[in-house]
């Protein structure tokens, strides 16, 4: 298989037509069609079904696309690394960041990194849950968030950095704002930012230990922290939230933690990477900036930062 063939294939899958893929790639439609035919010949199976409105991936095409995206991401990363070495351009760093880290450590890390490498293009996304799809397909260089569960950890390397407590949170003025027991929340509705499945039921397991067996119609989902905040502000939904985020300016005047007396588990935040990956020099520098910024935030005298970092324990020695 040739890299150009895989690139044409990936663009066809993304755009839904060979003509649109050709325009994006700056090639003729004939050249893209020829590349696809060569790839299908090599694969020994059709990769798309042709339809009046465009093309749709076959089962073989869907399977190949996951590998193609990973291969292309690795090739792009290698080319950027070589260009950095040759001094042609700064390249890019793509990072997933869990919400509490984005509100505390990220601003300082970003300031330090850009002072050292203003030539590097940065791409941040919110890291939610434990599936790490962006790491699996090569989109992300690394992620600061929850480590993958044990049954999915073979493809990842996790370095545990921080732990912090969890809180049950609702809108300011919630009818159960004075509630002290999880059992009293049995009939409440919840909003979660990570969807649970048969492999990972982190929140359900935690709540079940205290007698809360949530039915599917009690649990709703948001794909970002901002959306979850809006859902709670407009309803009586509750959520499970790390304490640093509860104390952040983003949440502090909009949501409040319930004074639950039941013991809740700690949440561990980890540096997660693909096991087979070698970080670029820029990505390695960004990791170092995050670690240094975390220490600076821990020792900060700024009131807002101190509030957020009070509940954070460092799992690595200085």
N, C-alpha and C positions, 0 to 999 in steps of 0.2 A: 504494500500500500504506500502511496506517495502522500506526503504532507499536503500538497496542493489539492489532491483529490479529497482528502478528509476535510480540508477547509471549505471546498465547494459544497460538499455534502452537508456540513454543519450549517452553512449559510442558507442552503435550500430548506433545511428543516426549520430554521429560525424564521425565514421570510415566507415560507409556504408556497413559493413558486421559483422556478429556475430563472425567469426573467428578472424578478426582484433581487435574487441572489447575484445574478450577473452584474446588475447595476451597482450593488453594494461593493462587489469585488473589483469593479472596473474591467470586467471581461465581457466577451461576447456571449450571448445565450448559447451559441453553438459550442463554444469552448467549455462552458459549464456542463452542458448536456453530455459532451464527450467524456468529461472527467467523471460524471456520475456513471455512465455506461461502463467505463473502465473499472470503477470501484465495485459496481454490481457484478461484473464478470469475475473480479478477484474474490469477492465474497461468496459467489455462487448462489446468490439469492437476490430477489428484488428488494430494494430498500424503501421504495415509495410505491404507493398506488396512485395512478393518475386520475384526477377528478376534474370536472368542468371548472371548478373554482380554484384549482391549484393541485397540490400534491399532499398526501398524508403518509406518515411513516408506517411501514409494516412492522411486524414484531421484530424481524431481523434488524430493521432500520433503527428501532428504538433501542435495541441492545447495543448496536454499534455506536449510536450517538453518544451514549454515556462514556464509552472509551475514547471516541474521537475528541470530545470536549476536553477530557483529561490530557490526552496527548498534545492537543493544540495549546492548552494552557502551559504545559511543561515546555514546549518548544518556544512559545512567546517569552516565557520567563528566562529560558536559556539565552535567547537572542538579546533580551534586555540586559542580562548580566554581562554578556560579552561586550555590548555597546558601552556599558558603564566602565568596564575595564579599559576599553579603547578611548574613553572620554568623549564619546559621541553624544550621549544624552543620559539623563538621570534615571530613566526607567520608571517603574511604578511599584507601589506597595499596596496590597489589598488586605484589609484587616476586618475581622468580625469582633465587635466589642459588646459585652453584656451591659445593660443599661446603667447599673450603678457605677461601673468603671467609666462610662462615658461622661457621667456627671461629676466625677471626682478626679480621676487620674489622667484621662485623655487630654484635657486642655493643656496641662503642664507638659505632658509627653510630646504633644504636637508642637508646642512652642520650642522645646529643646531640639526636636528633630529638624524642624524647618530652619533653625539657626545653623545647623550643621550641614543639611542637605536640601537647600531650597530648590534644587533642580529636579527633585523626585516628585512624580505625580502620586497623590494619595487618594485612596478609595476606601471609605469606611462603610460598614453596614452593621445593623443591630444584630447581635448574636443571641438568638432565642432558642432554647431547647438543647437537645443532646444529639440530634441527627447529624449536624455538621455537613449539610449537603454541599456547601461552598468549598469545604476542604476536600470532600470526596471527589468533586469534579474538577478540582484544581483552580477554582475561581479565587479562593483566598490563599494568602501566604500563611497566615496563622489566625487563631481566634483566641480571645480572652473571654472565657465563659465556663459553662458546665462541662465537665469531662464526659465523654461517651460512656454509656453503661458497659459493664464488663463483657457482655455477650457481643458488643460491637466495637470493642477496643483494639482488636488485632491490627487494624489499619492506621492507628493513631498513636502518637506519643503525647502523654499528658504530664505537665509539670505543675504540681499544685502550688499555688502562690498565696491565696488568701482564704480565710473562712470568716463568715459573719452570720449573725442570727437572722431568723425570719420573723415576720409579723403578719397578722391578719389585718387587712386594710379595707376601709370603706370610705365613702364620701364624708366630708365634714357635715355633722348634723344627722348622721345615719341613725335610724330608730334604735339600733342595738349598739350604739356607741359606747355604752357602759358595760357591755357583756364581758364576763370573765371566763366563760367556759365554752370550749369548742362544741360540746354536745348541744348547747342552746342554739347553735347555728345550723342544725340539721335540716331545716326547711328553707334555708337561704339559697339564693342563686349566686353563682360564681362566674368570674371571668378569668380565664387562664391565657397566658401568652404562648404556652407550648402545648400542642395537642398530644394527648397520651394515647398509647396503644398497648398491645399485649406485651411488648418488650419493656416499655418504660412507663411506669405509673407512679412517678415520684410523689406528686401531690395527693393523689387518691390514697396511696398507701399511708402517707403521713396522717391524713385526716381520718382514715379508717381505724387507726390505732386508738383514736379517741371517740369511736362510736359514730363517725359520720360516713355513711355509705351513700355517696352521691349518685343519684340517677342521671342518665344522660341528658334529660331535659333541664337539669339544674346547672349544667356546665356550658358556658359559652366561651368563644375564643376570639382573641385579638392578635393580630400579627405584628403589632408594635406597641411600645409602652404608651405613646401618645393616644393611640386608639383606645387602649384599655382604660386610661384615665378618663377619657371622654365618656366611655360606657358606664363607668362607676359614678361619675358626676351626674349623669342623667338617669340614674336608677339607684336601687339599693343593693346592687351586686357587690360582692366582696372578692378579694383576691389574696394570694400569698405573695409577700413581697420582701426582699432583703432590706434590713434596717438602714443601710447607707442610702438607699433610694428613698425610703420613707422620709429621711432627714434632708433630702436634696431640695434646692429651691424649686425644682420642677414639681414636686409633690407637696411640700411642707404646708402650704396654705390651702391646698385643694382637697387633700385626703388625710385621713388620720388612722393611726393604729388602734385597734381595739385592745383593751387591757386584759388580754387572755392570760390566765394563770397556768394553763397547761404547758408543759415543756415542749417546745418546738425544736426540730433538729437544726444543726448548723448547715449553711450552704457553702460549698467549696468552689472557689473560682480558680480556674486553671489556664495555663498556656497550652493550647492544643494545636498540634501540627500533624500532617500526614507523615506516616512512618518513613516512607521512601523519599521524602522531600529533603533537599538541602536548601536552606533559606539563602536568598541573595544577600549581598553585603548590606543593601539598603534595608531589607527586612530584618536582618540581624541587628542593625543599628536601631530600628524602631522598637524591637523587643527590649534592648538595653535602655532606651529612653523611657519605656513604660515602667521598667523595674526601678530606675532612678527616680522617676516622677512619683511613684508610689511611696518611696521613702520620704521624699520631700513633702508629700501631702500628709503623711503620718506625723511629721514634725512641724507642720504648718501652724502658725499662730492666727491664721485667718478664721474667724468664727464659723463661717459656713462650712469650710473644709474640715475643721475640727469636729463639728457635729456629725458630719457624714463618716469620718474615719474612726470615731470613738468605738464603734462596734466591729471594726475590722481587725482581725488577728493575722499577722504575717506568719506564713508556714515555712519560710526560708530564713536562715540567719543572714545578717548583713555581711 
